[in-house]
Every structure is written in structure tokens, then in C-alpha cells.
């Protein structure tokens, strides 16, 4: 688990995966999805469901789509 409030999610993920990025990002909250996309490996998967954060999500998925 990574506490997005006190840690840089992308930095931690890339450190844990030796720079490769995560194979899978699962986000049931919604408002926290932006940060993990930076640590997603090319051809990685994102599972986004729910909106437990109850916020409006403005997300640019183009960088993730470019990495397949």
C-alpha cells in the first residue's frame, strides 16, 4: 500500500519495480487515479470503478493510451 497523501506514488511505484512501472492499477476511489498513471508500465492495465472520493474526476487518459 502507498499513502498518496504522504508519498509520491509514481516515485514509489517506479522504485519498487526498478523503473518498469506497475502491471496493474486498481482504483475504487476515483480522486486518486491521476498519480498512479505515472507509474503504469507500457501495456499496463487500469481498473477504475466507483467514486468513493465523491469528487469530479478530470483525467487525461492520453498518456496512458499512448503507452498502450
C-alpha positions as CSV (number, residue, x, y, z in Angstrom):
1,X,0.0,0.0,0.0
2,X,1.2,3.5,-0.8
3,X,-0.2,6.5,1.1
4,X,-0.8,9.0,-1.6
5,X,-1.1,11.8,0.9
6,X,2.4,11.5,2.2
7,X,4.3,9.8,-0.6
8,X,4.9,10.4,-4.3
9,X,3.0,7.5,-5.8
10,X,4.8,7.5,-9.1
11,X,8.2,7.7,-7.4
12,X,7.4,4.8,-5.0
13,X,6.0,2.6,-7.8
14,X,8.9,3.1,-10.1
15,X,11.3,2.5,-7.2
16,X,9.6,-0.8,-6.2
17,X,9.5,-2.0,-9.8
18,X,13.1,-0.9,-10.6
19,X,11.7,1.6,-13.1
20,X,9.4,-0.8,-15.0
21,X,6.1,0.5,-13.6
22,X,3.1,-1.3,-12.3
23,X,1.4,-4.0,-14.3
24,X,-2.0,-3.2,-12.8
25,X,-3.5,-0.1,-11.1
26,X,-6.8,-0.6,-9.2
27,X,-8.7,2.5,-8.1
28,X,-12.0,2.3,-6.3
29,X,-11.7,5.9,-5.0
30,X,-11.6,7.9,-8.2
31,X,-10.0,11.1,-7.0
32,X,-6.6,9.3,-6.6
33,X,-6.3,7.9,-10.1
34,X,-4.2,10.6,-11.7
35,X,-1.0,10.0,-9.7
36,X,-0.8,6.2,-10.3
37,X,-1.0,6.6,-14.0
38,X,2.5,8.0,-14.0
39,X,3.8,4.7,-12.6
40,X,1.9,2.4,-15.0
41,X,4.2,0.4,-17.3
42,X,3.6,0.3,-21.0
43,X,0.8,-2.0,-21.8
44,X,-0.2,-2.0,-18.1
45,X,-3.9,-2.1,-17.1
46,X,-6.1,0.3,-15.2
47,X,-9.2,-0.9,-13.4
48,X,-11.3,2.1,-12.3
49,X,-14.5,1.5,-10.5
50,X,-16.6,3.5,-8.2
51,X,-16.2,7.0,-6.8
52,X,-15.7,6.6,-3.1
53,X,-14.0,10.0,-3.1
54,X,-17.2,11.5,-4.4
55,X,-15.3,14.1,-6.4
56,X,-15.5,15.2,-10.0
57,X,-12.7,13.4,-11.9
58,X,-10.9,15.3,-14.7
59,X,-8.4,12.9,-16.1
60,X,-6.3,13.0,-19.3
61,X,-6.0,9.4,-20.4
62,X,-4.0,10.2,-23.5
63,X,-0.6,9.5,-21.9
64,X,-1.8,6.1,-20.8
65,X,-3.3,5.4,-24.2
66,X,0.0,6.3,-25.9
67,X,1.7,3.6,-23.8
68,X,-0.9,1.1,-24.9
